[in-house]
Amino acid sequence: MRLLTVVIAAAFLVTYGGSLQAKEAIERPIDGQMRSEELPPHLPILVLEDREAKARDDRAEGRAEQNLILATYSLWVAIGGSVLSLIGTLLVVRTYILTNRTFEWTRRAGMDQLRAYIGIEEPAIDAGGALSFLVKNYGGTPAS
């Protein structure tokens, strides 16, 4: 964190007699710090935080916290999406299995429907004891 060195102006001005040079020495920081050769050795120095730097740091911490919350939220959304994808994939596989079973049942039903079914009609026994009957095809294809 950047600190701004603040010199107690009263002591500084008393030491230098309130001259313009003293005022320039107070207001001439180099990279946020005063030149040590411009300050008398017996001068008390008070170090305070730079309020703008603290505000920037606070905003940066707030953004970092928001980014962490967003990353956590994004992680849970990704996990939820993966779970939903897995459930969807399992449902598609289940649908594929049931569809294949349905096709097999339909194929068997078609074969049973086209199969030749024969039936016996009009059975009769003659006076001489001979059995006679009529064979008839009831299926979708002719019996051979």
Rosetta blueprint (number, residue, H / E / L):
1 M L
2 R L
3 L E
4 L E
5 T E
6 V E
7 V E
8 I L
9 A H
10 A H
11 A H
12 F H
13 L H
14 V H
15 T H
16 Y H
17 G L
18 G L
19 S L
20 L H
21 Q H
22 A H
23 K H
24 E H
25 A H
26 I H
27 E L
28 R L
29 P L
30 I E
31 D L
32 G L
33 Q E
34 M L
35 R L
36 S H
37 E H
38 E H
39 L L
40 P L
41 P L
42 H L
43 L L
44 P L
45 I E
46 L E
47 V E
48 L E
49 E E
50 D L
51 R H
52 E H
53 A H
54 K H
55 A H
56 R H
57 D H
58 D H
59 R H
60 A H
61 E H
62 G H
63 R H
64 A H
65 E H
66 Q H
67 N H
68 L H
69 I H
70 L H
71 A H
72 T H
73 Y H
74 S H
75 L H
76 W H
77 V H
78 A H
79 I H
80 G H
81 G H
82 S H
83 V H
84 L H
85 S H
86 L H
87 I H
88 G H
89 T H
90 L H
91 L H
92 V H
93 V H
94 R H
95 T H
96 Y H
97 I H
98 L H
99 T H
100 N H
101 R H
102 T H
103 F H
104 E H
105 W H
106 T H
107 R H
108 R H
109 A H
110 G H
111 M H
112 D H
113 Q H
114 L H
115 R L
116 A L
117 Y L
118 I E
119 G E
120 I E
121 E E
122 E E
123 P E
124 A E
125 I E
126 D L
127 A L
128 G L
129 G L
130 A L
131 L E
132 S E
133 F E
134 L E
135 V E
136 K E
137 N E
138 Y L
139 G L
140 G L
141 T L
142 P L
143 A L
144 S L
